[in-house]
Structures are given as C-alpha cells and as structure tokens.
C-alpha cells in the first residue's frame, strides 16, 4: 500500500469521525452507532423483570433485568450440550407429528378404484399413526417442561422471590423471557411439573409470562403510540383451506371477532382476495389484525417462512420491510413463532417481525397446533378482550395466561394442546 493510499484512508477515517460527532450532537441521536447504554434499556423492565437466558460452552447464566439494575443468576445445571440435544429431539418429534398429520390428510383423498372398505381402513391406519405421534409429543413435552423447570425456571423464580401468588390474576407478577441461542425455540413459559397438581412447581402457577426478542424491542413497545382513529379497524386474513393442507375450522374465532366488530369496523380478506401484496397493502391501515391461515417456517432460512396465502407466502422478510402502527396481531397459524436453527439469536419469526414493525402485542403459535385447541384459545381470547369495535390489547397477556391454565388443568397430560401459544410484547 503506497503512502497516498494510507493518507487517503486516514483522511476518510477523520471525516467519518467528524460526521459521527455532528450526528451525535443532534437531539435524540447521542448514541448513534454506539452500543445502547444500560440506563437507557432498564426502563424496559418497569412492568416486571426481564430474564435474559445466556447459553455458552463455558457456563450458562440468567441476567435478571429490573428497572434498578441487573442481577446475575447462575444456572449450574444448564449446559449447551443439553440444550442442543433437547432442542434437536423437540424439533424431531414435532416434525414427525406434523408429517403424520399431512399423511392423514392425504389418506382422506379418495383413490380411483379403491373400495370404501379399503379407504376406511387406510384412513383408520393414518389416524392411529397421528394419535401415536402426538402421544410421543406429549411425552417429549412433559420431559422438556420438567427439565426447563429444574435448570432454568426454578432457579430464576427463586432468585426473584416469586412463589405461588395469592389473589386475583390481575395482581400476579409479570415476567418477560428473553432466551438466546436454541432456547429461543423452546416454550419456557410452560416450564414445570404440570402433572403434580397443586405443587406450584410450574411457571404457569407463579407468574404471567411474555416474551421479548430484545430489551430494546420491549422498550419501544412500552412507549405509547400516536393515536390515529382512522386506524381503528380490524383486518381479518381468512385463508383456512388450501390444496394439500388440512382445512382450518375457524368458525369460533370468526364468530367472536365478528360479534365484537361490526361490519363497518372490519376488513376481511378471504381465500380469493388474500394475496401477499393485498395483505401488505392493508396492514398499515388497521390497528388490529387476525390471521387465520396456514403458516410455515424454514428453519435453515427463517426469513422466508411465513403465512401461506392464495398465490404465495407472506414472508417474514416482506413484513419486516414495513413500518406499522398496530396494537395487536393474532396469528392462528402454525409455527409463526418458530425461528431458525442456524441463527437462533436473531429471533427471525413472523411474530417477532410483526412486533418489530409496530404491533405492540402479538399472540402466536410455536409449532403446528391442534386445530380445535387454536380455535378455543383465540375465540376465548377475543370474547374477553374484544368488544364494541376495539381490542383491549394490554389485557391479552393475562387473559391468554388464564386460558392456557384452564386448558392445562383439564388436560395436564396433553401438553401439545396448550403449550404452543405464546405472547410477545409489553
């Protein structure tokens, strides 16, 4: 490299530094291109502690962020090797169940020349395989929840002094989980020994959980948005039936929403109208949105996962390019809160994308969920928080928590029905 090139680079470096200084002198830009200062992030924990769970080869810890500071919590029984093995097993068992569902849907399609008796037997065989697959899911989830309690949740809740609360749900403590690495794929909010009725050894029986992809995202979601009455409409993206996929029975959630939102307060995009471009055009015009459709996620390239619509996929990547002013997004769709295995820390999910782009509250499913369970969750949720053409989004975390607890109490040995649903936001 000659002297002229060196001088030129040094001059450009000085010019860059000068430009940064000028930008940082502007109001609100003092930290431009700097790591955020801790004191600017602590207000994110004003509503309750944020638990950042860090996993590495050397050691694992939880950082408990409260408005007054950060407290470390050592997790000596948690290891990267265990997290990796548990996550791989979790994804594998869920994948097998999803494949069994697909094969059962295929078995329902008539085969030319097949006798009714053979068709019925083929359907019975497929249904039996679905039942066996979900028995394996329940066994896996039960073990996973107990392991997450022993290694993560119990040490954290003990450190916080959160025991079994007494009193109405409105007085229960809140906690925000901010997992890292492969833990971003796991349902931390359901950690515990759920088949030990009354023991209190579960997160569900001690605190109302939410997730946040980052402290900064939670901080932004806590800031009140600019009121725009023109956006006080509900968008319903209703694509329940696509070729080759199990039809979605969304009658209960549609009824709950339509009872709460008169026709002049809602926009419905059905199977014939809900193209990716049409949905993107409507999102900025609505404060609330509900998706009732099939979702999918590419674990190797999560930005290309998303919602399956009539003529394409509304991808995570396309949603992330928008800047919205929404208050609530409900995603009654499969795998909308699942990220990737190669870059799990980036939390690239449709739920996170909607949250980042401006929807303060997002309720989504972690994996391919039971149709009837999803209908029960969302219809119950909307009956509680939606009325008179509005959604009271700030009530969503506690209402969702109570719905999940009721489902758990009815079927503690069927965790596949109630474990998948999670809230992201303040």
VEXDREN-2710 file (C-alpha; in Angstrom, 1 decimal):
% VEXDREN-2710
k/r/px/py/pz
1/UNK/0.0/0.0/0.0
2/UNK/1.6/3.3/-1.0
3/UNK/1.7/6.5/1.1
4/UNK/-1.0/8.2/-0.9
5/UNK/-3.5/5.4/-0.2
6/UNK/-2.6/5.5/3.5
7/UNK/-3.1/9.2/3.7
8/UNK/-6.4/8.9/1.9
9/UNK/-7.7/6.3/4.3
10/UNK/-6.6/8.3/7.3
11/UNK/-8.4/11.4/5.9
12/UNK/-11.6/9.4/5.3
13/UNK/-11.4/8.0/8.8
14/UNK/-11.1/11.6/10.2
15/UNK/-14.0/12.7/8.0
16/UNK/-16.1/9.7/9.3
17/UNK/-15.4/10.6/12.9
18/UNK/-16.3/14.2/12.3
19/UNK/-19.6/13.2/10.7
20/UNK/-20.4/10.9/13.6
21/UNK/-19.7/13.7/16.1
22/UNK/-22.1/16.0/14.2
23/UNK/-24.9/13.4/14.1
24/UNK/-24.5/12.7/17.8
25/UNK/-24.9/16.4/18.6
26/UNK/-28.4/16.2/17.2
27/UNK/-31.3/15.8/19.6
28/UNK/-32.1/12.1/20.3
29/UNK/-29.0/10.8/18.4
30/UNK/-26.4/10.9/21.2
31/UNK/-25.9/7.1/21.0
32/UNK/-26.0/6.9/17.2
33/UNK/-23.9/3.7/16.1
34/UNK/-23.0/3.1/19.8
35/UNK/-24.0/0.1/21.8
36/UNK/-27.0/1.2/23.9
37/UNK/-26.2/2.3/27.4
38/UNK/-27.6/0.2/30.2
39/UNK/-29.5/3.0/31.8
40/UNK/-31.4/3.6/28.5
41/UNK/-32.6/0.0/28.5
42/UNK/-33.5/-0.5/32.1
43/UNK/-37.0/1.2/31.7
44/UNK/-37.9/-1.9/29.6
45/UNK/-38.3/-3.7/32.9
46/UNK/-40.7/-1.3/34.5
47/UNK/-43.6/-3.7/34.2
48/UNK/-41.6/-6.6/35.7
49/UNK/-38.3/-8.4/35.4
50/UNK/-36.8/-9.4/32.0
51/UNK/-34.9/-12.7/32.2
52/UNK/-32.1/-13.0/29.5
53/UNK/-31.0/-16.6/29.5
54/UNK/-27.5/-16.9/28.1
55/UNK/-26.1/-20.3/27.0
56/UNK/-22.5/-21.0/26.1
57/UNK/-19.9/-23.7/26.2
58/UNK/-18.2/-22.3/29.3
59/UNK/-21.2/-21.6/31.5
60/UNK/-24.9/-20.6/31.5
61/UNK/-26.5/-17.8/33.4
62/UNK/-29.6/-15.8/33.5
63/UNK/-29.4/-12.0/33.6
64/UNK/-32.3/-10.6/35.6
65/UNK/-33.0/-7.1/34.4
66/UNK/-35.1/-4.9/36.6
67/UNK/-35.6/-1.2/36.4
68/UNK/-33.0/-0.7/39.1
69/UNK/-30.2/-2.8/37.6
70/UNK/-29.1/-6.2/36.5
71/UNK/-28.7/-9.3/38.7
72/UNK/-26.9/-12.4/37.6
73/UNK/-28.3/-15.8/38.3
74/UNK/-26.1/-18.8/37.8
75/UNK/-27.6/-21.8/36.1
76/UNK/-25.2/-24.6/37.0
77/UNK/-27.4/-27.5/35.8
78/UNK/-27.8/-26.0/32.3
79/UNK/-25.4/-26.8/29.5
80/UNK/-25.1/-26.0/25.8
81/UNK/-24.8/-29.8/25.1
82/UNK/-28.1/-30.5/26.9
83/UNK/-29.9/-27.5/25.2
84/UNK/-28.7/-28.7/21.8
85/UNK/-29.8/-32.3/22.4
86/UNK/-33.1/-31.4/23.9
87/UNK/-33.9/-28.9/21.0
88/UNK/-33.0/-31.4/18.3
89/UNK/-35.2/-34.0/20.0
90/UNK/-38.0/-31.5/20.4
91/UNK/-37.9/-30.5/16.7
92/UNK/-37.7/-34.0/15.5
93/UNK/-40.7/-35.3/17.5
94/UNK/-42.8/-32.2/16.4
95/UNK/-41.7/-32.8/12.8
96/UNK/-42.8/-36.4/12.9
97/UNK/-46.2/-35.4/14.3
98/UNK/-46.6/-32.8/11.5
99/UNK/-45.8/-35.4/8.9
100/UNK/-48.3/-37.8/10.4
101/UNK/-51.0/-35.0/10.1
102/UNK/-50.1/-34.5/6.5
103/UNK/-50.3/-38.2/5.7
104/UNK/-53.7/-38.4/7.4
105/UNK/-54.9/-35.5/5.2
106/UNK/-53.7/-37.3/2.2
107/UNK/-55.4/-40.5/3.3
108/UNK/-58.7/-38.7/3.2
109/UNK/-58.3/-38.1/-0.5
110/UNK/-60.2/-40.8/-2.5
111/UNK/-58.1/-43.2/-4.7
112/UNK/-59.5/-44.2/-8.0
113/UNK/-60.8/-47.7/-8.0
114/UNK/-60.4/-48.2/-4.2
115/UNK/-63.2/-49.9/-2.3
116/UNK/-64.9/-48.0/0.5
117/UNK/-63.7/-50.6/2.9
118/UNK/-60.1/-50.2/1.9
119/UNK/-60.4/-46.4/2.0
120/UNK/-61.9/-46.5/5.5
121/UNK/-59.1/-48.8/6.7
122/UNK/-56.4/-46.6/5.2
123/UNK/-57.9/-43.6/7.0
124/UNK/-58.1/-45.5/10.3
125/UNK/-54.4/-46.5/10.0
126/UNK/-53.4/-42.9/9.3
127/UNK/-55.4/-41.6/12.2
128/UNK/-53.8/-44.2/14.5
129/UNK/-50.4/-43.0/13.5
130/UNK/-51.4/-39.4/14.2
131/UNK/-52.5/-40.5/17.7
132/UNK/-49.3/-42.4/18.3
133/UNK/-47.2/-39.4/17.1
134/UNK/-49.0/-37.0/19.5
135/UNK/-48.5/-39.4/22.4
136/UNK/-44.8/-39.1/21.7
137/UNK/-45.2/-35.3/21.5
138/UNK/-46.8/-35.3/24.9
139/UNK/-44.2/-37.5/26.4
140/UNK/-41.4/-35.3/25.0
141/UNK/-43.0/-32.0/26.1
142/UNK/-43.6/-33.3/29.7
143/UNK/-39.9/-34.2/30.0
144/UNK/-38.8/-31.0/28.4
145/UNK/-41.0/-28.9/30.7
146/UNK/-39.7/-30.6/33.8
147/UNK/-36.1/-30.2/32.6
148/UNK/-36.6/-26.4/31.9
149/UNK/-38.1/-26.0/35.4
150/UNK/-35.1/-27.7/37.1
151/UNK/-32.4/-26.0/35.0
152/UNK/-33.8/-22.5/34.3
153/UNK/-37.2/-21.5/35.7
154/UNK/-37.0/-22.6/39.3
155/UNK/-33.6/-21.0/39.9
156/UNK/-34.8/-17.8/38.3
157/UNK/-38.1/-17.6/40.2
158/UNK/-36.4/-18.4/43.5
159/UNK/-33.8/-15.7/42.8
160/UNK/-36.7/-13.3/42.2
161/UNK/-38.6/-14.5/45.2
162/UNK/-41.7/-15.4/43.1
163/UNK/-43.7/-18.1/44.8
164/UNK/-47.3/-19.1/44.3
165/UNK/-49.3/-15.9/44.3
166/UNK/-52.4/-15.4/46.4
167/UNK/-55.2/-13.2/45.0
168/UNK/-56.8/-12.4/41.6
169/UNK/-54.9/-12.8/38.4
170/UNK/-54.7/-9.0/38.0
171/UNK/-52.3/-8.9/40.9
172/UNK/-50.0/-11.7/39.7
173/UNK/-46.4/-10.8/38.9
174/UNK/-45.3/-10.5/35.3
175/UNK/-42.1/-11.9/33.8
176/UNK/-40.6/-11.4/30.4
177/UNK/-38.4/-14.2/28.9
178/UNK/-35.6/-13.2/26.5
179/UNK/-34.0/-16.5/25.6
180/UNK/-30.9/-16.8/23.5
181/UNK/-29.4/-19.5/21.2
182/UNK/-31.5/-22.6/20.7
183/UNK/-33.6/-21.7/23.7
184/UNK/-35.5/-19.3/21.5
185/UNK/-37.2/-22.3/20.0
186/UNK/-38.5/-23.8/23.4
187/UNK/-41.7/-23.0/25.4
188/UNK/-40.0/-21.6/28.5
189/UNK/-43.3/-20.1/29.7
190/UNK/-44.7/-23.6/30.4
191/UNK/-41.7/-25.0/32.3
192/UNK/-42.8/-27.1/35.3
193/UNK/-44.2/-30.3/36.7
194/UNK/-47.7/-29.9/35.5
195/UNK/-48.9/-33.4/36.5
196/UNK/-48.1/-32.7/40.1
197/UNK/-51.4/-30.9/40.8
198/UNK/-51.3/-28.2/43.4
199/UNK/-47.5/-28.3/43.8
200/UNK/-46.9/-24.9/42.4
201/UNK/-43.8/-26.1/40.6
202/UNK/-44.7/-24.5/37.3
203/UNK/-44.2/-21.1/35.8
204/UNK/-47.9/-21.0/34.9
205/UNK/-48.8/-21.2/38.6
206/UNK/-46.4/-18.4/39.7
207/UNK/-46.3/-15.6/37.1
208/UNK/-47.8/-14.3/33.9
209/UNK/-45.2/-14.8/31.1
210/UNK/-44.4/-12.9/28.0
211/UNK/-41.5/-12.9/25.5
212/UNK/-39.4/-10.2/24.0
213/UNK/-36.8/-10.7/21.3
214/UNK/-34.6/-7.8/22.8
215/UNK/-34.7/-5.3/25.6
216/UNK/-34.9/-2.5/23.0
217/UNK/-38.0/-4.1/21.3
218/UNK/-39.8/-4.2/24.7
219/UNK/-38.8/-0.7/25.5
220/UNK/-40.2/0.5/22.2
221/UNK/-43.4/-1.4/22.7
222/UNK/-43.9/0.3/26.1
223/UNK/-43.9/3.7/24.5
224/UNK/-47.4/5.0/23.7
225/UNK/-48.1/5.2/20.0
226/UNK/-49.6/8.2/18.2
227/UNK/-53.4/7.9/18.4
228/UNK/-54.9/7.7/14.9
229/UNK/-58.6/7.0/15.0
230/UNK/-58.5/6.3/11.3
231/UNK/-56.7/3.1/12.0
232/UNK/-59.3/1.7/14.5
233/UNK/-60.2/-1.2/12.2
234/UNK/-59.7/-4.9/12.3
235/UNK/-58.2/-6.8/9.4
236/UNK/-59.0/-10.5/9.2
237/UNK/-56.9/-12.6/6.8
238/UNK/-59.0/-15.7/6.4
239/UNK/-57.4/-18.4/4.3
240/UNK/-58.4/-21.7/6.0
241/UNK/-58.4/-24.1/3.1
242/UNK/-55.6/-24.6/0.6
243/UNK/-54.9/-27.6/-1.6
244/UNK/-52.9/-30.3/0.1
245/UNK/-53.4/-28.9/3.6
246/UNK/-55.7/-29.8/6.4
247/UNK/-58.7/-27.3/6.4
248/UNK/-58.8/-25.0/9.4
249/UNK/-62.1/-24.8/11.3
250/UNK/-62.0/-21.1/12.3
251/UNK/-65.8/-20.6/12.9
252/UNK/-65.5/-20.0/16.6
253/UNK/-62.8/-17.3/16.4
254/UNK/-64.6/-15.6/13.4
255/UNK/-67.8/-15.5/15.4
256/UNK/-66.1/-14.0/18.4
257/UNK/-64.4/-11.3/16.2
258/UNK/-67.5/-10.5/14.1
259/UNK/-69.6/-10.2/17.3
260/UNK/-67.1/-7.6/18.6
261/UNK/-66.5/-5.8/15.3
262/UNK/-69.5/-4.6/13.3
263/UNK/-69.1/-4.8/9.5
264/UNK/-68.1/-1.2/9.1
265/UNK/-65.2/-1.7/11.6
266/UNK/-63.6/-4.6/9.8
267/UNK/-61.9/-5.7/6.6
268/UNK/-61.9/-9.3/5.6
269/UNK/-59.6/-10.8/3.0
270/UNK/-60.7/-14.3/2.2
271/UNK/-59.0/-17.1/0.2
272/UNK/-59.6/-15.3/-3.1
273/UNK/-58.6/-11.9/-2.0
274/UNK/-55.7/-12.5/0.5
275/UNK/-52.7/-12.3/-1.8
276/UNK/-49.3/-11.3/-0.1
277/UNK/-49.5/-7.9/-1.8
278/UNK/-53.1/-7.3/-0.8
279/UNK/-52.3/-8.1/2.8
280/UNK/-49.2/-5.9/2.8
281/UNK/-51.3/-3.0/1.5
282/UNK/-54.0/-3.4/4.2
283/UNK/-51.7/-3.9/7.2
284/UNK/-50.8/-0.2/7.6
285/UNK/-54.5/0.8/7.5
286/UNK/-55.5/-1.3/10.5
287/UNK/-54.7/-1.2/14.2
288/UNK/-55.6/-4.8/14.8
289/UNK/-55.1/-7.9/12.6
290/UNK/-56.1/-11.6/12.9
291/UNK/-54.6/-14.2/10.7
292/UNK/-56.4/-17.5/10.2
293/UNK/-54.4/-19.5/7.8
294/UNK/-51.6/-22.0/7.5
295/UNK/-48.1/-20.9/8.5
296/UNK/-44.7/-22.4/7.8
297/UNK/-41.1/-21.8/8.7
298/UNK/-37.9/-22.6/7.1
299/UNK/-35.5/-23.4/9.9
300/UNK/-32.5/-23.0/7.7
301/UNK/-33.7/-19.7/6.3
302/UNK/-36.3/-18.3/8.6
303/UNK/-36.8/-15.0/6.8
304/UNK/-38.5/-17.0/4.0
305/UNK/-41.0/-18.6/6.3
306/UNK/-44.4/-17.0/6.9
307/UNK/-48.1/-17.3/6.1
308/UNK/-49.4/-19.4/3.2
309/UNK/-51.9/-17.3/1.2
310/UNK/-53.7/-18.0/-2.1
311/UNK/-50.9/-17.4/-4.5
312/UNK/-47.8/-17.2/-2.4
313/UNK/-46.3/-16.7/1.1
314/UNK/-46.4/-13.6/3.2
315/UNK/-42.8/-13.9/4.3
316/UNK/-41.1/-12.7/7.5
317/UNK/-38.8/-10.8/5.2
318/UNK/-41.6/-8.9/3.5
319/UNK/-43.4/-8.0/6.7
320/UNK/-40.1/-6.7/8.2
321/UNK/-39.7/-4.1/5.5
322/UNK/-42.9/-2.3/6.7
323/UNK/-43.3/0.2/9.5
324/UNK/-46.7/-0.3/11.1
325/UNK/-48.7/1.3/13.9
326/UNK/-50.6/-1.7/15.1
327/UNK/-51.7/-2.6/18.6
328/UNK/-52.5/-6.3/18.4
329/UNK/-51.8/-9.2/16.0
330/UNK/-53.3/-12.6/16.5
331/UNK/-51.8/-15.4/14.5
332/UNK/-54.0/-18.5/14.5
333/UNK/-51.4/-20.2/12.2
334/UNK/-48.8/-22.9/12.6
335/UNK/-45.2/-22.2/13.5
336/UNK/-45.5/-18.4/13.4
337/UNK/-43.3/-18.0/16.5
338/UNK/-40.6/-20.5/15.5
339/UNK/-37.2/-19.1/14.4
340/UNK/-34.2/-20.7/12.8
341/UNK/-31.6/-23.2/13.9
342/UNK/-28.6/-21.6/12.3
343/UNK/-29.2/-18.0/13.6
344/UNK/-31.5/-18.6/16.6
345/UNK/-30.3/-15.4/18.4
346/UNK/-31.8/-13.3/15.7
347/UNK/-35.3/-14.4/16.6
348/UNK/-36.4/-14.2/13.0
349/UNK/-40.0/-15.2/13.3
350/UNK/-43.3/-13.8/11.9
351/UNK/-44.4/-13.0/15.4
352/UNK/-41.1/-11.1/16.1
353/UNK/-41.3/-9.4/12.7
354/UNK/-44.8/-8.1/13.4
355/UNK/-43.7/-7.0/16.8
356/UNK/-40.6/-5.2/15.5
357/UNK/-42.6/-3.4/12.7
358/UNK/-45.0/-1.9/15.2
359/UNK/-47.5/-4.4/16.6
360/UNK/-47.2/-3.9/20.4
361/UNK/-48.8/-7.3/21.3
362/UNK/-48.6/-10.5/19.3
363/UNK/-50.1/-13.9/20.2
364/UNK/-48.8/-16.7/18.0
365/UNK/-48.2/-20.5/18.0
366/UNK/-44.7/-22.1/18.3
367/UNK/-45.5/-25.1/16.1
368/UNK/-48.2/-26.8/14.1
369/UNK/-51.0/-26.7/16.5
370/UNK/-54.1/-28.7/17.1
371/UNK/-57.0/-27.0/15.2
372/UNK/-59.5/-27.3/18.0
373/UNK/-57.0/-26.0/20.6
374/UNK/-56.3/-22.9/18.4
375/UNK/-60.0/-22.2/18.0
376/UNK/-60.6/-22.5/21.7
377/UNK/-57.6/-20.2/22.5
378/UNK/-58.4/-17.4/20.1
379/UNK/-62.2/-17.5/20.5
380/UNK/-61.9/-17.3/24.3
381/UNK/-59.2/-14.6/24.0
382/UNK/-61.3/-12.4/21.7
383/UNK/-64.5/-12.9/23.7
384/UNK/-62.6/-11.4/26.7
385/UNK/-60.6/-8.6/25.1
386/UNK/-62.6/-7.5/22.0
387/UNK/-65.9/-5.5/22.2
388/UNK/-67.5/-2.5/20.6
389/UNK/-65.2/-2.4/17.6
390/UNK/-62.0/-2.4/19.7
391/UNK/-59.4/-4.8/21.1
392/UNK/-58.1/-4.1/24.6
393/UNK/-54.6/-5.4/23.7
394/UNK/-53.0/-4.7/27.1
395/UNK/-55.3/-7.3/28.7
396/UNK/-54.1/-10.0/26.3
397/UNK/-51.2/-11.4/28.3
398/UNK/-53.2/-12.1/31.5
399/UNK/-56.2/-13.4/29.6
400/UNK/-54.1/-15.7/27.5
401/UNK/-52.4/-17.0/30.6
402/UNK/-55.7/-17.8/32.3
403/UNK/-57.0/-19.6/29.2
404/UNK/-53.9/-21.7/29.0
405/UNK/-54.0/-22.6/32.7
406/UNK/-57.7/-23.7/32.3
407/UNK/-56.7/-25.9/29.4
408/UNK/-53.8/-27.3/31.3
409/UNK/-55.9/-28.1/34.3
410/UNK/-58.3/-30.0/32.2
411/UNK/-55.6/-32.0/30.3
412/UNK/-52.2/-31.8/32.1
413/UNK/-51.2/-34.9/30.3
414/UNK/-51.9/-33.4/26.9
415/UNK/-49.4/-30.5/26.7
416/UNK/-49.5/-30.4/22.9
417/UNK/-52.9/-28.7/23.2
418/UNK/-51.9/-25.8/25.4
419/UNK/-48.1/-25.4/25.3
420/UNK/-47.6/-23.8/21.9
421/UNK/-49.3/-20.5/22.4
422/UNK/-47.2/-17.5/23.5
423/UNK/-47.5/-13.8/23.9
424/UNK/-44.8/-11.3/22.7
425/UNK/-44.9/-7.7/23.9
426/UNK/-45.4/-5.5/26.9
END
